[in-house]
Amino acid sequence: MEITALGYIGINSSQLDQWGQMATGLLGMQQVDRGGKMRAFRMDDRKQRLIVDGSSDAGLAVMGWEVPGIAELDQLAGRLESHGVKVTRGSRALADERHVAELITFADPAGNRLEAFCQPELASEPFKPGRPISGFRTGALGMGHAVLNVEDVEPLLPFYRDVLGFHVSDFGLKPYGLYFFHVNGRHHSFAMVGSGRKALHHFMVELGSLDDVGQGYDLAQMDDGRIAYTLGRHTNDHMTSFYVNTPSGFFVEYGWGGRVIDPQTWQPHETFDGPSLWGHERLNMPEEQRKRLRDMRMDAAARGVRVPDPRVPPLNCAWLDQMVARE
């Protein structure tokens, strides 16, 4: 697999000032570019991670996927073309705009623009957060994750799994298709929800401290209508997070404590416990849908579903393991 991480996300939105205020004052990113109708934001030592283009309000503009080098970029381009996917070599001007050495552009079967790149540029100055935070969890895990609303998961599954080489972490089939994919140790860097729509559902950024998230939650609650999902914990990736409404109509997940897996040994599986162990009340949803998700959380609570505590060692008792297995 050539792709190693989600490197950057581009958004089309004319609400540049609103994006700037949210990205810096709430999320804690650093704004680095105020030229024309473009805004760029840092999260770490990279020159940019989030790009907002004010030329339209089309929403998601691009997902940028990182590969180790030019050889891997060429290999990925060749495989895409062998599967009938049109690949365009990015111009020098586009590479400079993205602050990378080389890139290619292509689209998934639903028309979402993707870019693959190598050798991103590092900033000469240390990262300066827009508000006091401990920092973002990036590095080899990448920027975070992106989740797409799609009309139907099935036509897109072969592209992301078989052509791009994304690995399925887990999936759900009811009431609609929901697939999570990993490209490194982060439980998922990409996911698709077969909601019948075509749009970005959310992107996630992970913080270095639970207090960063808690203080962000306080700030978000002071902005009327900003909270989309209340504070909660996800079942599959164990992320403790909340979601905010953005100026573009999709969400940003703001989280801490995400699960890191071993890609070499991980086995994909179907999930049945619902998306959240607790919390994550969807304030934007109709009451009937909210109740269905709430009932799933109550059921998980009644069955005592818990995230394993890494501080508590296993009992290593064969008799007890057998008893648990029989339950």
C-alpha positions, 0 to 999 in steps of 0.5 A: 500500500503506497498511501500512508496518511491523510495529509490535508483537506481542502474546502470550498467556502466563501465564509472565510472569516467564519472559517478563520475564527472557528479554526483558530479560536475554537479548534486551535489551528494556526492561520498562515495565509490571508492572501486573496480568497485563500486561507491556510491553517497549520496543525503541526510542523507542516506548512498547511493541513487545512485549506479553505478556498473562497471561490465557491461554496461547493464544500469538500474540494479535495482530500490529499493522501500522502505517499512516501516518495516519487516511486510510490507516487508513480506506482499508484498512478500506474495502478489507477490508470490500469483500472481505467481511472484518469490520472493527471500530473499536478503542475508545478504551480499546484505543487507549490500551492500545496507545498509538496514536491510532486502530486497527482490528481484523480477522482473516485467513482462518485466524482470526489477529487483526490490528490496523492502527494509526496515530500511535504514541506515543513515550516521554518517556524514552530507551530503556534496554536490559535488558542492554548492547546497541547497540540494535535496528534498527527505525525505518522498518523496523519491529519486525522480522518475524513468521513463521506456521505455517499449515495451507495457504499457498494460502488465505491468499495472496490475503488477505495479497498482494491484500487487505492489499497485502503484496509477495512477496519470494521463495517456496519450494514444496517440501517445503511452501509458504513465502512471504516478504513485504515492506512496506518495505525490510526483506527480509521483515516477514511470512512463512508456512510451510505446515507443517500447523499453526496457530501462531506459528513465530517473531518476529525482532528485529534488533540494531545490532551483530554483537557484540550477537548473539554475546554473546546467543548466549553468554548463551543457551548458559548456559541449558539448552535455550534454544538452538533453532537454532544460529548461522547465516546465512539464504539469502534475507535474509542475516541472521546469527542464532540462535533461542531457545525461548520460554516459549510454545513458539515461537521468537525469532530474534535477528539482525544484518545483515539485507538491505535491498531496494528495494521499487520494483525488487524482483522476487519469485522462487522459491528453491531453496538452502534456508533457511540458507547455514550453521549454523542447526542445528535442535536441536528437529527429528528427525534425519531432518529435520535431515539434510535441511536439513544436506544442503542447506547442504552442497550450497550450500557445495559450489557456493560459494554466497555472500552478495555482499560490499558492500565488494567492487566489481563487476569491470565486465568484460563478458567475465567476465560472459559467462563467468559467465553460461555456467557 
